[in-house]
Amino acid sequence: MLFLISLCALVLLAIHRCRRATRTIVSKVRGPPATTWYGPALDFMEKQVGEADFPWLEEYGSVVRLRVPLTLGFGDILLISDPKALRHMHQTAFKDFGANALRHAVMDLMTGPGIGTAQGLQHVRQQRVIQPGFAVADIKAQIPKFSNFAIKLVDKWSALIAADSGTSTIIDVTEWNIKFTLCCMGVAVLDYEFGALDGKDDPLMEAVETMGTMLKGGVISMSISKLVPPWVYQLVFDYSWSEKIRRMRYARELCTTFAERLVEEKTVALKEGRQRKDTMTFLFAANSTLAHTMHWLLYELARHPEYQRRLKDDVRGKQPQSTNLDSLPFLNAFVKEILRMHPVAFMVTQVPKVDTVLPLSQPITLTTGEVINQLPIPKGQNIMLKSIWGEDAHVFNPDRWLREDMQAKSSGFGMYSSLGTFLGGPKGCIGWRMAVVVLQVYAFEVASKFKFSQTEDTKKVRRHTSVFMLPKIDGKLERGICLPLVVELDDD
C-alpha cells in the first residue's frame, strides 16, 4: 500500500512538473527534433565536440532547446552562445546561478569540497583567500622553472629521436604533456617537485591522470540529474562497486593522503582543511585542462607547417626567461587560437537558483513566430554555455588575433581576450594567467627545437566527448587518449 501511495505521488509530481515545463517560454524555444526518448542529446554525446552543436546554433540561433522526452519536459536543456547572456550569468547575476547537481557531485567525488565545488559568494570568498598566490609578479618569477621543465622535456624527446633514426621518431605526446604540466603545477602551486620528467615512479601522477580520463560527459545524465536528489549521487560514489568509480575513489584517496602530508611538512597560509581540498582541485582540474590543451597545440602545429615556421621565426634568438612573452605577436596569437578552437572544458553548465530573465544581444524567434530579446528562465533550468566566434568559428586561424578590429569585436566576456575558456567574472578561473604563461613557455621551447608532422593515426584524431575534450583516434578509441606525432629535430 505504501509503495502504491509513493508511486502515485511520484507520478503526480512528474505530471505537475511536466505541465509547468510546457507552460514556460523555454518550451517554445526552437531546437532540433526529438526522434528518440533521448532526443538530440544522444547526438551530442556520440559525435565529436562541436559536430552536433555548431550546426544547431547556426540553424536555430544563439539559444537552442535540446528536448529530452525521457524526462517529461523538465529535463530539457538550453544551449546558449549569446555573449550578453553569458556575461549576465557569470558577471551581472552570478549569485543567481550554480552548477548542475550531477557536475557538482562529480567534482565533489574527484576533489572533495573546495574552490572547485564552491558556489556563489562562497566561491568568491575562497578566491580572495587564494588569489595572492596567483599574482602577476609571482607567476613571472616562475617562468625560469617552467622553462627548465620544458628544456628537460625537449631533452627527453631528443634522446628518443637519437635512439631511433637520429633525426626523427614517432612520439605519443600525451603522456609527456601530462608529466610536464604536473611538474609545473607542482612547483608553482604546491612548491613540490614531482620529478615526473625524471622517470620517478609516482603513483600520485597516475592518480591525477586517472581522474582526468575516467568519466564520460553526457547531457542525458545532466537532464536526468534533475530527478535525483544530490545525496543519491554521493551514496553511489561512496559505495558503488563500478570499476571506474572504484578507481576514482582510489585516486582521490591518493591525492588526499598527499595533500595532508604536504600540509604537515610545510608552513602554509591557509587552514589545513581548505589547503587539502584546494590542493586536490589544482592537481586534478588545473593539471588536466592544461595538459589536454597542449595536446591540441601540438596537433595544430603538426597540421599547419606554415604556422610552425612563423612561430619559430617569432621566438628565434630569444629566451623565455629574459623575454616579455606577451610581446611576441604570433606566439600569443597561436596560443589564443588554441584556447578558442579547442576549449578543453567544453561543456560548461549552469542552473538558475531562482526564476530569472536572460538578456540577449540578438533577438531569437520562438516556435510560435514571436521574436524576443530577453528570455525568462525558470528556477532549475539546465543550461549549457557555448562561446562562438563569428562565421569562421570552425576555422583554425591565428591571424584573426592580429587584426586591428579584434578589440572592437570584443564581447567583454572572459578572463583572457574575450575567450570563454576560463569563464569570466567572479566565477572565472583563478589560475588563468599561470595557464597562459605555461602554454607560452611550452610553445616557445618545443617550436624552437622540433618540427612536428602528422602520422596516419593523427589524421584520424577526433575531439572526443568526455569530462574534457580529449584526442582519440577514430576506430581505435580503446587506446584511450592518444596523439602520435612525427617529431623531428630542427637545427634551423
ROKEVEX-192668 format. One record per residue (C-alpha): residue number from 0; x, y, z; residue in three letters. Coordinates in nm, 4 decimals. Layout:
# residues N
     k         c1         c2         c3     r
   NUM          X          Y          Z   ALA
...
END
This chain:
# residues 492
     k         c1         c2         c3     r
     0     0.0000     0.0000     0.0000   MET
     1     0.2799     0.2387     0.0956   LEU
     2     0.4552     0.1570    -0.2317   PHE
     3     0.1419     0.2451    -0.4336   LEU
     4     0.0993     0.5733    -0.2469   ILE
     5     0.4645     0.6633    -0.3123   SER
     6     0.4319     0.5682    -0.6788   LEU
     7     0.1187     0.7807    -0.7198   CYS
     8     0.2921     1.0738    -0.5515   ALA
     9     0.5852     1.0472    -0.7916   LEU
    10     0.3537     1.0297    -1.0924   VAL
    11     0.1578     1.3349    -0.9754   LEU
    12     0.4822     1.5240    -0.9152   LEU
    13     0.6027     1.4335    -1.2644   ALA
    14     0.2740     1.5481    -1.4202   ILE
    15     0.2885     1.8752    -1.2257   HIS
    16     0.6437     1.9443    -1.3353   ARG
    17     0.5660     1.8454    -1.6921   CYS
    18     0.2698     2.0868    -1.7073   ARG
    19     0.4817     2.3622    -1.5519   ARG
    20     0.7606     2.2980    -1.8022   ALA
    21     0.5277     2.3147    -2.1022   THR
    22     0.3807     2.6467    -1.9845   ARG
    23     0.7167     2.8289    -1.9832   THR
    24     0.8633     3.0211    -2.2750   ILE
    25     1.1531     2.7746    -2.2677   VAL
    26     0.9198     2.5126    -2.4159   SER
    27     0.8746     2.7423    -2.7180   LYS
    28     1.2464     2.7894    -2.7889   VAL
    29     1.3405     2.6292    -3.1194   ARG
    30     1.5733     2.3306    -3.1434   GLY
    31     1.6401     2.0012    -3.3231   PRO
    32     1.3559     1.7472    -3.3252   PRO
    33     1.3496     1.4686    -3.0670   ALA
    34     1.3279     1.1434    -3.2643   THR
    35     1.4026     0.9118    -2.9691   THR
    36     1.3397     0.9042    -2.5953   TRP
    37     1.6869     1.0518    -2.5524   TYR
    38     1.6240     1.3309    -2.8003   GLY
    39     1.9132     1.5117    -2.9731   PRO
    40     2.1207     1.4729    -2.6562   ALA
    41     2.2362     1.1338    -2.7854   LEU
    42     2.3880     1.3013    -3.0922   ASP
    43     2.5707     1.5422    -2.8656   PHE
    44     2.7316     1.2563    -2.6726   MET
    45     2.8217     1.0287    -2.9622   GLU
    46     2.9567     1.2864    -3.2056   LYS
    47     3.2778     1.4832    -3.1777   GLN
    48     3.2802     1.8015    -2.9740   VAL
    49     3.1151     2.0721    -3.1846   GLY
    50     2.9956     1.8341    -3.4559   GLU
    51     2.6344     1.8410    -3.3381   ALA
    52     2.6003     2.1727    -3.1555   ASP
    53     2.7642     2.4052    -3.4106   PHE
    54     2.5030     2.3222    -3.6802   PRO
    55     2.2233     2.3611    -3.4235   TRP
    56     2.3407     2.7094    -3.3265   LEU
    57     2.3770     2.8034    -3.6917   GLU
    58     2.0238     2.6863    -3.7746   GLU
    59     1.8289     2.7922    -3.4664   TYR
    60     2.0243     3.0902    -3.3345   GLY
    61     2.2144     3.1712    -3.0165   SER
    62     1.9643     2.9883    -2.7906   VAL
    63     1.8723     2.6271    -2.8716   VAL
    64     1.6404     2.3930    -2.6830   ARG
    65     1.7506     2.0291    -2.6590   LEU
    66     1.4473     1.8164    -2.5809   ARG
    67     1.4887     1.5052    -2.3661   VAL
    68     1.1450     1.3309    -2.3765   PRO
    69     1.2632     1.0725    -2.1230   LEU
    70     1.2454     1.3454    -1.8564   THR
    71     0.8882     1.4556    -1.9432   LEU
    72     0.9978     1.8053    -2.0408   GLY
    73     1.1563     1.9276    -1.7186   PHE
    74     1.4985     1.7852    -1.8098   GLY
    75     1.5226     1.9794    -2.1353   ASP
    76     1.8443     2.1739    -2.1858   ILE
    77     1.9110     2.5211    -2.3216   LEU
    78     2.2283     2.5575    -2.5280   LEU
    79     2.3262     2.9261    -2.5126   ILE
    80     2.6011     3.1091    -2.7024   SER
    81     2.4711     3.4670    -2.6766   ASP
    82     2.7567     3.6803    -2.5294   PRO
    83     2.5224     3.9135    -2.3409   LYS
    84     2.3551     3.6162    -2.1742   ALA
    85     2.6943     3.4652    -2.0879   LEU
    86     2.8055     3.7925    -1.9288   ARG
    87     2.4827     3.8116    -1.7311   HIS
    88     2.5214     3.4605    -1.5870   MET
    89     2.8883     3.4937    -1.4946   HIS
    90     2.9165     3.8596    -1.4018   GLN
    91     2.5983     4.0612    -1.3515   THR
    92     2.3869     3.7954    -1.1776   ALA
    93     2.6442     3.5296    -1.0912   PHE
    94     2.4935     3.4769    -0.7449   LYS
    95     2.1701     3.3559    -0.9057   ASP
    96     2.3361     3.0668    -1.0896   PHE
    97     2.5050     2.7480    -0.9733   GLY
    98     2.6394     2.4198    -1.1026   ALA
    99     2.4258     2.1340    -1.2267   ASN
   100     2.3689     1.8795    -0.9467   ALA
   101     2.5463     1.5985    -1.1314   LEU
   102     2.8506     1.8107    -1.2180   ARG
   103     2.8713     1.9265    -0.8565   HIS
   104     2.8557     1.5666    -0.7340   ALA
   105     3.1232     1.4522    -0.9811   VAL
   106     3.3596     1.7354    -0.8861   MET
   107     3.2991     1.6600    -0.5197   ASP
   108     3.3885     1.2967    -0.5865   LEU
   109     3.7093     1.3959    -0.7631   MET
   110     3.8357     1.6783    -0.5432   THR
   111     3.6176     1.6982    -0.2351   GLY
   112     3.4642     2.0276    -0.1155   PRO
   113     3.6789     2.3249    -0.2126   GLY
   114     3.7069     2.6048    -0.4646   ILE
   115     3.6180     2.3625    -0.7433   GLY
   116     3.2737     2.2975    -0.5952   THR
   117     3.2092     2.6228    -0.4070   ALA
   118     2.9298     2.8372    -0.5478   GLN
   119     2.8098     3.1961    -0.5286   GLY
   120     2.9572     3.4141    -0.2558   LEU
   121     3.1375     3.1163    -0.1017   GLN
   122     3.3342     3.0772    -0.4265   HIS
   123     3.4189     3.4494    -0.4271   VAL
   124     3.5430     3.4334    -0.0660   ARG
   125     3.7635     3.1321    -0.1376   GLN
   126     3.9051     3.3034    -0.4461   GLN
   127     4.0034     3.6054    -0.2381   ARG
   128     4.1923     3.3839     0.0052   VAL
   129     4.3857     3.2036    -0.2688   ILE
   130     4.4268     3.4976    -0.5111   GLN
   131     4.7587     3.6316    -0.3706   PRO
   132     4.9319     3.3107    -0.4789   GLY
   133     4.8438     3.3911    -0.8412   PHE
   134     4.9771     3.7475    -0.8546   ALA
   135     5.1361     3.8547    -1.1843   VAL
   136     5.4790     3.9081    -1.0269   ALA
   137     5.4761     3.5637    -0.8652   ASP
   138     5.3794     3.3947    -1.1908   ILE
   139     5.6553     3.5735    -1.3850   LYS
   140     5.9028     3.4612    -1.1219   ALA
   141     5.8121     3.1012    -1.2075   GLN
   142     5.8996     3.1372    -1.5780   ILE
   143     6.2608     3.0108    -1.5359   PRO
   144     6.1271     2.6975    -1.3634   LYS
   145     5.8676     2.6399    -1.6354   PHE
   146     6.1396     2.6873    -1.8970   SER
   147     6.3686     2.4379    -1.7243   ASN
   148     6.0930     2.1762    -1.7275   PHE
   149     6.0294     2.2470    -2.0967   ALA
   150     6.4011     2.2077    -2.1714   ILE
   151     6.4011     1.8800    -1.9796   LYS
   152     6.1070     1.7653    -2.1944   LEU
   153     6.2974     1.8673    -2.5081   VAL
   154     6.5970     1.6632    -2.3887   ASP
   155     6.3767     1.3566    -2.3328   LYS
   156     6.2322     1.3795    -2.6832   TRP
   157     6.5778     1.4390    -2.8305   SER
   158     6.7003     1.1218    -2.6586   ALA
   159     6.4113     0.9225    -2.8066   LEU
   160     6.4991     1.0567    -3.1509   ILE
   161     6.8670     0.9706    -3.1058   ALA
   162     6.7739     0.6167    -3.0030   ALA
   163     6.5679     0.5752    -3.3205   ASP
   164     6.6801     0.7122    -3.6565   SER
   165     6.8766     1.0010    -3.5137   GLY
   166     6.6688     1.2610    -3.6963   THR
   167     6.3043     1.1845    -3.6152   SER
   168     6.0753     0.9410    -3.4385   THR
   169     5.7063     0.8918    -3.3587   ILE
   170     5.6100     1.0021    -3.0076   ILE
   171     5.2729     0.9827    -2.8344   ASP
   172     5.2964     1.3284    -2.6794   VAL
   173     5.0002     1.2960    -2.4413   THR
   174     5.1802     1.1198    -2.1572   GLU
   175     5.4719     1.3625    -2.1787   TRP
   176     5.2462     1.6665    -2.1681   ASN
   177     5.0786     1.5379    -1.8525   ILE
   178     5.4202     1.4893    -1.6905   LYS
   179     5.5312     1.8378    -1.7925   PHE
   180     5.2237     2.0136    -1.6547   THR
   181     5.2354     1.8120    -1.3335   LEU
   182     5.5917     1.9347    -1.2786   CYS
   183     5.4892     2.2951    -1.3471   CYS
   184     5.1832     2.2850    -1.1225   MET
   185     5.3802     2.1096    -0.8507   GLY
   186     5.6440     2.3808    -0.8109   VAL
   187     5.4205     2.6783    -0.8888   ALA
   188     5.1150     2.5960    -0.6790   VAL
   189     5.2358     2.3456    -0.4194   LEU
   190     5.6115     2.4094    -0.4022   ASP
   191     5.6571     2.0355    -0.4593   TYR
   192     5.8881     1.8516    -0.7011   GLU
   193     5.7050     1.5587    -0.8591   PHE
   194     6.0035     1.4513    -1.0680   GLY
   195     5.7660     1.3262    -1.3361   ALA
   196     6.0139     1.4070    -1.6151   LEU
   197     6.2957     1.2337    -1.4269   ASP
   198     6.1398     0.8895    -1.4508   GLY
   199     6.0224     0.8767    -1.0900   LYS
   200     5.7517     0.6172    -1.0303   ASP
   201     5.4954     0.8355    -0.8580   ASP
   202     5.1510     0.6757    -0.8023   PRO
   203     5.0122     1.0246    -0.7499   LEU
   204     5.0802     1.1108    -1.1139   MET
   205     4.8835     0.8044    -1.2223   GLU
   206     4.6011     0.9062    -0.9895   ALA
   207     4.5801     1.2549    -1.1405   VAL
   208     4.5749     1.1100    -1.4919   GLU
   209     4.3033     0.8636    -1.3878   THR
   210     4.0810     1.1424    -1.2593   MET
   211     4.1028     1.3297    -1.5867   GLY
   212     4.0026     1.0427    -1.8152   THR
   213     3.7584     0.8198    -1.6295   MET
   214     3.4157     0.9757    -1.6622   LEU
   215     3.2085     1.0124    -1.9754   LYS
   216     3.0368     1.3503    -2.0007   GLY
   217     2.6782     1.3434    -2.1186   GLY
   218     2.3852     1.5779    -2.1441   VAL
   219     2.1370     1.2950    -2.0841   ILE
   220     2.2867     1.2418    -1.7393   SER
   221     2.2654     1.6158    -1.6826   MET
   222     1.8955     1.6120    -1.7706   SER
   223     1.8116     1.3132    -1.5527   ILE
   224     2.0042     1.4711    -1.2657   SER
   225     1.7037     1.6957    -1.2011   LYS
   226     1.5083     1.3870    -1.0976   LEU
   227     1.7653     1.2612    -0.8483   VAL
   228     1.8488     1.4192    -0.5095   PRO
   229     2.2210     1.5071    -0.4668   PRO
   230     2.2617     1.2680    -0.1725   TRP
   231     2.1841     0.9754    -0.4038   VAL
   232     2.4900     1.0592    -0.6169   TYR
   233     2.7080     1.0725    -0.3075   GLN
   234     2.5745     0.7344    -0.1939   LEU
   235     2.6518     0.5796    -0.5328   VAL
   236     3.0006     0.7310    -0.5469   PHE
   237     3.0819     0.6248    -0.1907   ASP
   238     2.9674     0.2629    -0.2180   TYR
   239     2.9417     0.1674    -0.5860   SER
   240     3.1402    -0.1386    -0.6995   TRP
   241     3.1707     0.0016    -1.0513   SER
   242     3.5311    -0.0382    -1.1659   GLU
   243     3.5502     0.3224    -1.2865   LYS
   244     3.4143     0.4710    -0.9656   ILE
   245     3.6331     0.2440    -0.7516   ARG
   246     3.9405     0.3631    -0.9411   ARG
   247     3.8342     0.7229    -0.8935   MET
   248     3.7850     0.6695    -0.5202   ARG
   249     4.1348     0.5228    -0.5016   TYR
   250     4.2760     0.8165    -0.6992   ALA
   251     4.1113     1.0666    -0.4659   ARG
   252     4.2442     0.8826    -0.1604   GLU
   253     4.5978     0.9069    -0.3004   LEU
   254     4.5569     1.2792    -0.3651   CYS
   255     4.4084     1.3336    -0.0195   THR
   256     4.6951     1.1499     0.1512   THR
   257     4.9492     1.3512    -0.0468   PHE
   258     4.7784     1.6811     0.0358   ALA
   259     4.7613     1.6022     0.4073   GLU
   260     5.1299     1.5105     0.4081   ARG
   261     5.2129     1.8323     0.2250   LEU
   262     5.0283     2.0384     0.4845   VAL
   263     5.2079     1.8607     0.7689   GLU
   264     5.5522     1.9131     0.6151   GLU
   265     5.5140     2.2781     0.5121   LYS
   266     5.4017     2.6009     0.6726   THR
   267     5.1003     2.7207     0.4778   VAL
   268     4.8915     3.0350     0.4957   ALA
   269     4.5586     2.8559     0.4606   LEU
   270     4.3811     2.6425     0.7130   LYS
   271     4.4613     2.2736     0.6764   GLU
   272     4.1173     2.1653     0.5575   GLY
   273     4.0969     2.4259     0.2852   ARG
   274     4.4554     2.3706     0.1743   GLN
   275     4.3956     1.9978     0.1378   ARG
   276     4.0785     2.0415    -0.0635   LYS
   277     4.2139     2.3127    -0.2915   ASP
   278     4.5338     2.1155    -0.3469   THR
   279     4.3267     1.8343    -0.4941   MET
   280     4.1427     2.0804    -0.7181   THR
   281     4.4697     2.2145    -0.8573   PHE
   282     4.6112     1.8652    -0.9022   LEU
   283     4.3126     1.7456    -1.1000   PHE
   284     4.1474     2.0407    -1.2721   ALA
   285     4.4473     2.2621    -1.3440   ALA
   286     4.6835     1.9862    -1.4490   ASN
   287     4.4330     1.8003    -1.6657   SER
   288     4.2970     2.1002    -1.8537   THR
   289     4.6430     2.2422    -1.9196   LEU
   290     4.7905     1.9125    -2.0400   ALA
   291     4.4998     1.8396    -2.2725   HIS
   292     4.5272     2.1914    -2.4180   THR
   293     4.8910     2.1176    -2.5011   MET
   294     4.7852     1.8065    -2.6937   HIS
   295     4.5745     2.0254    -2.9207   TRP
   296     4.8528     2.2826    -2.9522   LEU
   297     5.0862     2.0196    -3.0990   LEU
   298     4.8031     1.8761    -3.3071   TYR
   299     4.7527     2.2106    -3.4819   GLU
   300     5.1276     2.2637    -3.5253   LEU
   301     5.1508     1.9259    -3.6990   ALA
   302     4.8576     2.0133    -3.9265   ARG
   303     4.9945     2.3556    -4.0214   HIS
   304     5.3652     2.3627    -4.1196   PRO
   305     5.3310     2.7293    -4.2178   GLU
   306     5.2354     2.8191    -3.8603   TYR
   307     5.5322     2.6223    -3.7300   GLN
   308     5.7657     2.8357    -3.9413   ARG
   309     5.6067     3.1601    -3.8268   ARG
   310     5.6153     3.0546    -3.4622   LEU
   311     5.9815     2.9591    -3.4947   LYS
   312     6.0604     3.2967    -3.6536   ASP
   313     5.8776     3.4732    -3.3704   ASP
   314     6.0928     3.3159    -3.0976   VAL
   315     6.4212     3.2835    -3.2861   ARG
   316     6.7233     3.4073    -3.0913   GLY
   317     6.5242     3.4755    -2.7751   LYS
   318     6.4997     3.3143    -2.4311   GLN
   319     6.1726     3.2909    -2.2363   PRO
   320     6.3449     3.3879    -1.9112   GLN
   321     6.4562     3.7261    -2.0488   SER
   322     6.1752     3.7964    -2.2969   THR
   323     5.8406     3.9617    -2.2418   ASN
   324     5.6342     3.6696    -2.3690   LEU
   325     5.3330     3.8938    -2.4247   ASP
   326     5.5371     4.0945    -2.6783   SER
   327     5.5697     3.8017    -2.9221   LEU
   328     5.2770     3.8577    -3.1616   PRO
   329     5.2441     3.5245    -3.3375   PHE
   330     5.3197     3.3167    -3.0279   LEU
   331     5.0314     3.4860    -2.8477   ASN
   332     4.8008     3.4700    -3.1482   ALA
   333     4.8651     3.0962    -3.1752   PHE
   334     4.8035     3.0323    -2.8038   VAL
   335     4.4808     3.2343    -2.8125   LYS
   336     4.3556     3.0467    -3.1169   GLU
   337     4.4273     2.7121    -2.9479   ILE
   338     4.2241     2.8210    -2.6459   LEU
   339     3.9426     2.9428    -2.8717   ARG
   340     3.9305     2.6464    -3.1095   MET
   341     3.9967     2.3723    -2.8546   HIS
   342     3.8301     2.4623    -2.5222   PRO
   343     3.9158     2.1503    -2.3247   VAL
   344     3.6444     2.2120    -2.0641   ALA
   345     3.3916     2.2390    -2.3444   PHE
   346     3.0678     2.1693    -2.1570   MET
   347     3.0116     2.4455    -1.9028   VAL
   348     2.6763     2.4095    -1.7302   THR
   349     2.4709     2.6468    -1.5166   GLN
   350     2.1405     2.6175    -1.3311   VAL
   351     1.9453     2.9224    -1.2081   PRO
   352     1.8655     2.9143    -0.8377   LYS
   353     1.5681     3.1458    -0.8875   VAL
   354     1.3308     3.2371    -1.1688   ASP
   355     1.5206     3.4906    -1.3769   THR
   356     1.5406     3.6645    -1.7147   VAL
   357     1.8362     3.6394    -1.9538   LEU
   358     1.9100     3.9453    -2.1709   PRO
   359     2.0078     3.8662    -2.5312   LEU
   360     2.2347     4.0632    -2.7643   SER
   361     2.0493     3.9240    -3.0666   GLN
   362     1.6742     3.8503    -3.0696   PRO
   363     1.5547     3.4924    -3.1178   ILE
   364     1.2414     3.3605    -3.2846   THR
   365     1.0219     3.1166    -3.0908   LEU
   366     0.8275     2.8269    -3.2403   THR
   367     0.5180     3.0498    -3.2264   THR
   368     0.6848     3.3086    -3.4502   GLY
   369     0.7214     3.5566    -3.1637   GLU
   370     1.0544     3.7445    -3.1568   VAL
   371     1.2049     3.8165    -2.8145   ILE
   372     1.5229     3.9909    -2.6935   ASN
   373     1.5147     3.8539    -2.3404   GLN
   374     1.4323     3.5044    -2.2214   LEU
   375     1.2528     3.4195    -1.8941   PRO
   376     1.4220     3.1173    -1.7351   ILE
   377     1.2589     2.9098    -1.4589   PRO
   378     1.4478     2.8026    -1.1497   LYS
   379     1.6349     2.4750    -1.2039   GLY
   380     1.6566     2.5001    -1.5844   GLN
   381     1.9624     2.3148    -1.7194   ASN
   382     2.1812     2.5437    -1.9314   ILE
   383     2.4909     2.4631    -2.1387   MET
   384     2.7168     2.7508    -2.2409   LEU
   385     2.8993     2.7755    -2.5726   LYS
   386     3.1258     3.0582    -2.6867   SER
   387     3.1066     3.1171    -3.0646   ILE
   388     3.3261     3.3405    -3.2791   TRP
   389     3.1606     3.4584    -3.5975   GLY
   390     3.1127     3.2968    -3.9353   GLU
   391     3.4585     3.1370    -3.9485   ASP
   392     3.4409     2.9936    -3.5951   ALA
   393     3.5091     2.6430    -3.7328   HIS
   394     3.8395     2.7502    -3.8945   VAL
   395     4.1727     2.7421    -3.7103   PHE
   396     4.3130     3.0863    -3.7893   ASN
   397     4.5674     3.2512    -3.5542   PRO
   398     4.5755     3.5562    -3.7807   ASP
   399     4.2326     3.6604    -3.6524   ARG
   400     4.4121     3.7787    -3.3367   TRP
   401     4.6499     4.0009    -3.5348   LEU
   402     4.3740     4.2040    -3.6991   ARG
   403     4.3256     4.5608    -3.5779   GLU
   404     3.9498     4.5178    -3.5466   ASP
   405     3.9721     4.2372    -3.2891   MET
   406     3.9393     4.4741    -2.9930   GLN
   407     3.6281     4.6305    -3.1431   ALA
   408     3.4716     4.2856    -3.1715   LYS
   409     3.5381     4.2025    -2.8069   SER
   410     3.2374     4.0521    -2.6308   SER
   411     3.3515     4.1722    -2.2891   GLY
   412     3.3096     3.8182    -2.1572   PHE
   413     3.6010     3.6097    -2.0392   GLY
   414     3.9145     3.6457    -1.8295   MET
   415     4.1504     3.6470    -2.1292   TYR
   416     4.0946     3.8149    -2.4683   SER
   417     3.7151     3.7703    -2.4517   SER
   418     3.7590     3.3925    -2.4583   LEU
   419     3.5129     3.1777    -2.2677   GLY
   420     3.7821     2.9183    -2.1974   THR
   421     3.8484     3.0471    -1.8451   PHE
   422     3.4893     3.1692    -1.7951   LEU
   423     3.4543     3.5223    -1.6576   GLY
   424     3.3640     3.7482    -1.3696   GLY
   425     3.3748     3.6250    -1.0090   PRO
   426     3.3425     3.2662    -1.1350   LYS
   427     3.6428     3.2949    -1.3642   GLY
   428     3.9377     3.0568    -1.3404   CYS
   429     4.1716     3.1835    -1.0718   ILE
   430     4.4777     3.0338    -1.2405   GLY
   431     4.4209     3.1636    -1.5931   TRP
   432     4.7353     3.3805    -1.6020   ARG
   433     4.9525     3.0903    -1.4938   MET
   434     4.7944     2.8628    -1.7545   ALA
   435     4.8638     3.1153    -2.0313   VAL
   436     5.2266     3.1602    -1.9230   VAL
   437     5.2874     2.7841    -1.9108   VAL
   438     5.1397     2.7491    -2.2611   LEU
   439     5.3578     3.0350    -2.3868   GLN
   440     5.6754     2.8811    -2.2453   VAL
   441     5.5853     2.5342    -2.3736   TYR
   442     5.5119     2.6554    -2.7277   ALA
   443     5.8284     2.8699    -2.7207   PHE
   444     6.0613     2.5819    -2.6300   GLU
   445     5.9173     2.2963    -2.8382   VAL
   446     5.8775     2.5118    -3.1501   ALA
   447     6.2402     2.6230    -3.1158   SER
   448     6.3759     2.2692    -3.1223   LYS
   449     6.1422     2.0463    -3.3257   PHE
   450     5.9301     2.0085    -3.6354   LYS
   451     5.6021     1.8230    -3.5930   PHE
   452     5.4092     1.6380    -3.8610   SER
   453     5.1113     1.4069    -3.8768   GLN
   454     5.1057     1.0281    -3.8788   THR
   455     4.8278     0.8283    -4.0430   GLU
   456     4.6700     0.7879    -3.6988   ASP
   457     4.6891     1.1606    -3.6299   THR
   458     4.4811     1.2266    -3.9405   LYS
   459     4.2029     1.0230    -3.7759   LYS
   460     4.2079     1.2073    -3.4423   VAL
   461     3.8644     1.3082    -3.3132   ARG
   462     3.7664     1.5615    -3.0465   ARG
   463     3.6270     1.3004    -2.8093   HIS
   464     3.3425     1.3889    -2.5730   THR
   465     3.4350     1.3155    -2.2112   SER
   466     3.4740     1.5195    -1.8934   VAL
   467     3.7290     1.7054    -2.1051   PHE
   468     3.7711     1.7234    -2.4809   MET
   469     4.0315     1.4552    -2.5497   LEU
   470     4.2251     1.3496    -2.8604   PRO
   471     4.1357     0.9922    -2.9537   LYS
   472     4.1860     0.8014    -3.2777   ILE
   473     3.8717     0.7163    -3.4706   ASP
   474     3.8410     0.3382    -3.4940   GLY
   475     4.0885     0.2907    -3.2077   LYS
   476     3.9024     0.4510    -2.9185   LEU
   477     4.0017     0.1642    -2.6904   GLU
   478     4.3571     0.3039    -2.6895   ARG
   479     4.2344     0.5992    -2.4872   GLY
   480     4.3992     0.9408    -2.5090   ILE
   481     4.6461     0.9228    -2.7925   CYS
   482     4.8274     1.1691    -3.0186   LEU
   483     5.1205     1.0080    -3.2048   PRO
   484     5.3222     1.2680    -3.3950   LEU
   485     5.6378     1.2577    -3.6034   VAL
   486     5.8859     1.4642    -3.4022   VAL
   487     6.1921     1.5783    -3.5952   GLU
   488     6.4979     1.7672    -3.4732   LEU
   489     6.5146     2.1116    -3.6284   ASP
   490     6.8534     2.2813    -3.6167   ASP
   491     6.7419     2.5747    -3.8316   ASP
END
